[in-house]
Amino acid sequence: MPDKLVVFSYSTLVAMQHIVIIGNGVSGTTAARHIRKRSNHRITVVSSETTHFYSRTALMYIFMGHMQYENTKPYEDSFWKKNKIELVSDHVEKVDAPGSSLQLRSGSTIAYDILIIASGSTSNKFGWPGEDTKGVQGLYGYPDLQLMETNTKGIQHAVIVGGGLIGIEMAEMLYSRNISVTLLAREPEFWSNVLPLQDANLISRHIRSHNIDLRLETELTEIRADETGKVNAVVTNKGEIINCQFVGLTTGVSPNIAFLRDSGIETNRGILVNEYLQTNIPNVYALGDCVERTYDLPGRRNIEQVWYTGRMMGEVVAQTICGEKTKYEPGPWFNSAKFFDIEYQTYGNVGKDLAPDEEDFYWEDQSGLKAIHFVWNRNSNEFVGINAFGIRLRHACFDQWLREKKDIQFVVDHLDDANFNPEFFPRYETEVGTAIATKFGAV
């Protein structure tokens, strides 16, 4: 992969400043790259996780043997030096905001003119007895993947706690190595705290079709260890004892902000920022998973821990720091994931429950592997959102239709324009249109 030479204009620059970025994930790395494109500011990136930026979303494919770690790095290792981005492999213990400096685990300090905090998330733990037992872990970063390689060597059975996206990724990873899996989810269907019940039921059925022992409405109460201190069983709220040699704790993540205690930087669940991603300290910004917005954006949560929002935030902050003050305006919500063989996309807002003024329509094909779920406003017919399972849809189409507040009939009539599946894949637009017309007539 060729390195790219830096390009920047001096027209918007003030005196060169030292910009320090905590975290080398997608948020921090995007900020560094775009600041370098626009300026000759000194840039230092501090991270204790890995030396170089890698694609966190590719972790599962390393474990499954589809990729090597080196393949997950979008830029050659020489890229950073060539673009004058200094990399410091250390852990930030404390931020001294009044003194504009960082205290590192190695004992050294780094002074900054501008600080960007992109410290990501940490895996949740809820104080279960035995949660720190050997063989029990979460999955967030590359060190977790390395630990998982060690913890799963030679095992026969694993228990995963948590019915979310990290949990299903971990289940597929273990399944790929012929390790049997029990998956505990406290909801009535898999991920039904996020998905409508019909959608969640489809995913539950698909998970079980891969011989995953999915136990719904089941919670962890205790983790037990053998005489060597390694996990050998879990106990559920139903009194069941499930023997295992590995436990994956995948009950979500929380902003990684503990190191900011007594820093003067205001936090709640995450680091509080305004629409320019500025904290209460004028020369300190925050990006990505660790951020909690102090202002509302329609259809969006104030903490959004997804890859593309982190990338957008990095671009926005780079523009602001380099003289072009820019608000963070991500537009309509979208996301995607994979549940074994079913690809999932969502555009707009399809909540687990309908709002009082909403109507919906769910279509599922005979195979039980493809589905579409529409939601619209019953009074105005304005299109609100769509979930798609096993059918690829174009983001650009739905982003435009949501921004333009198109009505549901327009979306149904133009569904074929949004189909992103290759040419010879089966098409479902006519069947879906007929089904919705049969139920509602002209919507």
C-alpha positions in Angstrom: 0.0 0.0 0.0 1.7 3.3 -1.0 2.2 6.0 1.5 0.5 9.4 0.8 2.5 12.6 1.0 1.1 15.3 3.2 -0.6 18.3 1.6 -1.6 21.4 3.6 -2.3 25.1 3.1 -0.7 27.8 5.2 -3.5 30.2 4.5 -5.6 29.2 7.5 -2.7 28.6 9.9 -1.8 30.4 13.1 1.5 29.7 14.9 2.3 26.0 15.0 0.9 24.3 18.0 1.5 21.0 19.7 -1.6 18.8 19.3 -1.7 15.7 21.5 -4.2 12.9 20.8 -5.0 10.3 23.4 -6.0 7.1 21.5 -5.1 5.7 18.1 -8.5 4.3 17.1 -10.5 5.5 14.2 -11.4 8.8 15.9 -7.9 9.8 17.0 -6.3 8.6 13.8 -8.8 10.4 11.6 -8.2 13.6 13.5 -4.4 13.3 13.1 -4.6 12.6 9.4 -6.9 15.5 8.6 -5.0 17.9 10.8 -1.9 16.9 9.0 -3.6 17.4 5.6 -4.5 20.9 6.6 -1.6 22.1 8.7 2.0 21.8 9.8 1.0 21.6 13.5 3.1 19.2 15.6 1.0 16.1 16.2 1.6 13.4 18.9 -0.6 10.3 19.3 -0.4 8.5 22.6 -1.7 4.9 22.9 -0.9 1.9 25.1 -3.0 -0.6 23.0 -1.0 -1.0 19.8 1.8 0.9 18.1 -0.2 1.6 15.0 -3.8 2.1 14.0 -5.7 -1.0 13.0 -9.3 -1.7 12.1 -11.1 -2.8 15.3 -14.0 -4.1 13.3 -11.7 -6.8 11.8 -10.7 -8.4 15.0 -13.1 -11.4 14.6 -11.7 -12.1 11.1 -8.2 -12.5 12.6 -9.4 -15.1 15.1 -11.4 -16.9 12.3 -8.3 -17.1 10.1 -9.5 -14.8 7.3 -7.0 -12.1 8.0 -3.6 -11.5 9.7 -3.1 -8.6 12.1 -0.9 -6.9 9.5 -3.8 -6.9 7.0 -6.0 -4.8 9.4 -3.7 -1.8 9.3 -4.9 0.6 6.6 -1.5 2.4 6.5 2.0 1.1 6.2 4.1 1.6 9.4 6.3 4.1 7.6 3.2 6.3 7.0 3.3 8.0 10.4 7.0 9.1 10.3 6.7 10.2 6.7 3.7 12.4 7.7 5.4 13.7 10.8 2.9 12.2 13.2 4.7 11.2 16.4 3.6 7.9 18.1 4.1 7.4 21.8 3.5 3.9 23.2 2.4 4.7 26.7 -0.6 4.9 29.0 -2.1 8.2 30.1 -2.6 8.0 33.9 -3.7 11.6 34.4 -4.7 14.8 32.6 -3.6 18.1 34.1 -5.9 20.4 32.2 -4.9 23.6 34.1 -1.3 22.8 33.4 -1.9 21.5 29.8 0.0 18.3 30.3 -0.4 14.6 30.5 1.2 12.2 33.1 2.1 8.9 31.6 2.5 5.5 33.2 6.2 5.5 32.4 6.6 8.5 34.6 7.2 11.0 31.8 4.9 14.0 31.0 3.8 15.5 27.7 2.9 19.1 27.4 0.2 20.2 24.8 -1.3 23.3 23.4 -4.5 21.4 22.2 -5.6 18.1 23.6 -7.9 15.6 21.8 -9.3 12.8 23.9 -10.3 9.7 21.9 -9.9 7.2 24.6 -12.6 4.8 23.4 -14.6 2.4 25.7 -14.1 -0.3 28.2 -16.0 -3.6 28.5 -18.8 -3.5 31.1 -18.6 -5.5 34.3 -21.4 -5.6 36.8 -19.8 -7.0 39.9 -20.6 -10.7 39.3 -18.9 -13.1 41.7 -15.9 -14.5 39.9 -15.9 -12.0 37.1 -12.1 -11.6 37.4 -11.5 -15.4 37.2 -8.9 -16.6 34.7 -10.6 -17.4 31.4 -13.2 -14.7 31.8 -12.9 -11.6 29.5 -14.5 -9.1 27.3 -13.6 -8.3 23.6 -12.9 -4.7 22.7 -9.4 -4.3 21.4 -6.4 -6.2 20.0 -5.0 -7.1 23.5 -8.4 -8.8 24.2 -8.1 -10.8 21.0 -4.6 -12.0 22.1 -6.0 -12.9 25.5 -8.8 -14.8 23.8 -6.3 -16.8 21.8 -4.8 -18.0 25.1 -8.0 -18.4 27.0 -9.7 -20.6 24.3 -6.8 -22.9 23.5 -7.9 -26.5 23.9 -11.4 -25.7 25.4 -14.6 -27.6 24.6 -17.4 -25.2 25.8 -17.8 -21.5 26.2 -20.5 -19.3 27.7 -21.1 -15.8 26.4 -23.0 -13.4 28.6 -24.9 -10.6 26.7 -27.2 -10.5 23.8 -25.6 -7.8 21.7 -23.4 -7.3 18.7 -20.1 -8.1 20.4 -21.7 -11.3 21.8 -22.8 -12.5 18.4 -19.4 -11.8 17.0 -17.7 -13.8 19.7 -20.2 -16.6 19.2 -19.3 -16.8 15.5 -15.6 -16.7 16.3 -15.8 -19.6 18.7 -18.2 -21.5 16.3 -15.5 -21.2 13.6 -13.2 -23.3 15.8 -15.7 -25.9 16.6 -16.1 -24.7 20.2 -19.6 -25.2 21.5 -21.3 -22.1 22.8 -24.1 -21.2 25.2 -25.3 -17.6 24.8 -27.1 -16.0 27.7 -29.5 -13.1 26.9 -31.8 -11.5 29.4 -34.3 -10.3 26.7 -37.2 -12.4 25.4 -35.5 -12.6 21.9 -31.9 -11.9 20.9 -31.2 -8.1 20.9 -34.9 -7.3 21.4 -33.9 -4.4 23.6 -32.9 -2.8 20.3 -34.8 -4.6 17.5 -38.6 -5.0 17.2 -39.8 -8.4 18.3 -40.3 -9.8 14.7 -36.7 -8.8 13.7 -35.3 -10.2 16.9 -37.2 -13.4 16.5 -35.7 -13.9 13.0 -32.2 -13.4 14.4 -32.8 -15.8 17.4 -33.9 -18.5 15.0 -30.8 -18.0 12.8 -28.5 -18.1 15.8 -30.0 -21.5 16.9 -29.7 -22.8 13.3 -25.9 -22.7 13.9 -26.2 -24.9 16.9 -25.7 -22.1 19.4 -27.4 -22.9 22.7 -29.3 -19.6 22.9 -30.9 -19.2 26.4 -33.3 -16.2 26.5 -34.5 -14.4 29.6 -31.5 -15.8 31.3 -29.0 -13.9 33.4 -25.6 -14.6 34.9 -25.4 -14.7 38.7 -22.0 -16.3 39.4 -18.8 -17.5 37.8 -17.1 -20.5 39.4 -13.5 -21.6 39.2 -11.7 -24.9 39.6 -8.8 -25.7 42.0 -6.3 -24.0 39.7 -8.3 -20.7 39.6 -9.6 -21.2 36.0 -13.2 -20.8 35.2 -15.1 -24.1 35.1 -18.8 -23.2 35.3 -21.4 -20.4 35.5 -24.6 -20.2 37.4 -27.7 -18.5 36.0 -30.7 -16.8 37.6 -32.7 -19.9 36.9 -30.4 -22.0 39.1 -28.7 -23.7 36.1 -25.1 -24.7 36.4 -23.4 -24.6 32.9 -19.9 -26.2 32.7 -17.5 -24.3 30.6 -13.8 -23.4 30.2 -14.3 -19.8 28.9 -16.7 -17.0 29.7 -17.1 -14.0 27.4 -18.6 -10.9 29.1 -20.2 -8.9 26.2 -22.8 -6.8 28.1 -21.9 -3.6 26.3 -19.2 -1.0 26.8 -18.9 2.3 28.7 -16.8 5.4 27.9 -13.2 5.1 29.1 -12.9 8.1 31.3 -11.7 7.0 34.7 -8.3 8.6 34.1 -10.0 12.0 33.8 -10.9 12.1 37.5 -9.8 15.4 39.1 -8.7 16.7 35.7 -11.3 19.5 35.7 -12.8 18.1 32.4 -16.5 17.7 32.9 -17.9 14.2 32.5 -21.2 12.4 33.1 -21.5 8.9 31.6 -19.0 10.2 29.0 -17.0 13.3 28.3 -19.4 16.2 27.9 -19.0 18.1 24.6 -20.8 20.8 22.7 -21.7 20.8 19.0 -18.0 21.6 18.1 -16.9 18.6 20.3 -15.3 21.0 22.7 -15.2 20.2 26.4 -15.6 22.8 29.2 -11.8 23.4 28.8 -11.3 25.7 25.8 -8.2 23.8 24.4 -9.6 20.3 25.0 -11.8 18.3 22.6 -13.2 14.8 22.8 -14.1 12.3 20.1 -15.7 8.9 19.5 -16.8 6.3 22.0 -15.9 8.3 25.1 -18.1 11.3 24.1 -21.5 12.4 25.5 -23.1 15.3 23.7 -24.7 18.0 25.8 -27.1 18.8 23.0 -29.7 16.7 21.2 -29.7 15.5 17.6 -33.0 14.2 16.3 -33.1 10.4 16.2 -29.7 10.0 17.8 -28.5 9.0 21.3 -26.1 11.3 23.1 -23.5 8.5 23.3 -23.0 6.7 20.0 -20.3 4.0 20.0 -20.0 3.1 16.4 -17.1 3.3 13.9 -18.4 5.9 11.4 -19.4 8.5 14.0 -15.9 8.4 15.4 -14.5 8.9 11.9 -16.9 11.9 11.3 -15.9 13.5 14.6 -12.2 13.2 13.7 -12.8 15.1 10.5 -14.9 17.8 12.2 -12.4 18.5 14.9 -9.6 18.7 12.4 -11.5 21.4 10.5 -12.1 23.4 13.6 -8.6 23.2 14.9 -7.2 24.3 11.5 -9.3 27.4 11.4 -12.6 26.3 9.8 -15.0 26.0 12.8 -17.4 23.2 12.0 -20.3 21.7 13.9 -20.7 17.9 14.3 -23.8 17.1 12.2 -23.9 13.4 11.3 -27.3 13.3 9.7 -29.8 10.5 9.8 -28.9 7.5 11.9 -27.6 4.4 10.2 -25.7 1.3 11.2 -24.9 -2.2 10.0 -23.9 -5.6 11.5 -23.7 -9.3 10.7 -25.5 -12.1 12.5 -23.6 -15.2 11.2 -25.0 -15.4 7.6 -27.4 -12.5 7.8 -26.3 -9.0 7.1 -28.2 -6.3 8.9 -28.7 -2.6 8.0 -30.7 0.1 9.6 -31.5 3.6 8.3 -33.5 6.2 10.3 -35.2 5.0 13.4 -36.8 1.7 13.9 -37.3 1.3 17.6 -38.1 -1.8 19.5 -41.5 -0.3 20.2 -43.6 1.9 17.9 -44.3 5.5 19.0 -48.0 6.4 19.3 -47.9 8.2 16.0 -46.1 5.4 14.1 -47.2 2.6 11.8 -45.0 -0.3 10.6 -44.9 -3.2 8.1 -42.8 -6.3 8.5 -42.1 -8.6 5.5 -40.1 -11.8 5.7 -39.4 -14.2 2.8 -40.1 -17.9 3.0 -36.5 -18.9 3.8 -36.6 -16.9 7.0 -33.2 -15.4 6.1 -34.4 -12.1 4.5 -36.7 -9.4 5.9 -37.6 -5.8 5.7 -39.2 -3.7 8.4 -40.6 -0.2 7.5 -41.7 2.4 10.0 -43.5 5.7 9.1 -45.6 8.4 10.6 -49.3 7.3 10.5 -50.5 11.0 10.3 -48.2 12.4 7.7 -47.0 9.2 6.0 -43.4 10.5 6.4 -40.9 7.7 6.2 -39.2 7.2 9.6 -36.9 4.2 9.1 -36.1 0.8 7.8 -34.4 -2.4 9.0 -33.1 -4.8 6.3 -31.9 -8.4 6.9 -30.1 -10.3 4.2 -30.8 -7.6 1.6 -28.2 -5.0 0.9 -29.5 -1.4 0.6 -27.8 1.8 -0.6 -27.0 4.2 2.2 -27.0 7.2 -0.1 -30.6 6.6 -1.1 -32.0 6.3 2.4 -29.9 9.2 3.7 -31.3 11.4 1.0 -34.9 10.2 1.5 -34.7 10.7 5.2 -33.2 14.2 4.8 -35.9 15.1 2.3 -38.7 13.6 4.5 -40.0 11.4 1.7 -43.3 9.6 2.3 -43.5 5.9 2.7 -45.2 5.3 -0.6 -42.3 7.0 -2.4 -39.9 4.7 -0.6 -41.8 1.6 -1.4 -42.2 2.6 -5.1 -38.4 3.4 -5.4 -37.1 0.4 -3.3 -35.5 -1.1 -6.4 -33.3 2.1 -6.7 -31.9 1.3 -3.3 -31.1 -2.4 -3.8 -27.3 -2.9 -3.6 -27.2 -6.6 -4.2 -25.3 -7.8 -7.2 -27.1 -8.2 -10.6 -28.0 -11.8 -10.4 -29.2 -11.9 -6.8 -33.0 -12.5 -6.3 -35.0 -9.3 -6.1 -37.8 -8.7 -3.6 -39.2 -5.3 -4.4 -42.3 -6.4 -6.2 -43.2 -9.0 -3.5 -42.6 -6.4 -0.8 -44.7 -3.8 -2.6 -47.5 -6.2 -3.2 -47.6 -7.3 0.4 -47.7 -3.8 1.8 -50.4 -2.7 -0.7 -52.5 -5.8 0.3 -52.4 -4.8 3.9 -52.7 -1.0 3.7 -53.8 -0.2 0.1 -52.1 3.0 -0.9 -49.8 3.9 2.0 
